[in-house]
Amino acid sequence: MARALVLLAAGLLALPGLWVTLKGLAAIRRRNAVVQGRTVTGARAVGAGIILVAWGVGMLGFSVLVILAKRPR
């Protein structure tokens, strides 16, 4: 039962990780992002997009590591 709950949590972590990654890629492509309620453009938006992509990939990576660690042997 505990293994199933951990796998569910890891799967649910992958969804926001994918969303954050896609938002970061969109910010890089558009060169426009909203940071703390303010719209930023240019290099600052690209920087925010890179941080979002890194954060999302980290979430996805952690989710994959947990799934691989908890798979049946």
Secondary structure, 3 states (H helix, E strand, C coil): CHHHHHHHHHHHHHHHHHHHHHHHHHHHHHCEEEECCEEEECHHHHHHHHHHHHHHHHHHHHHHHHHHHHCCC
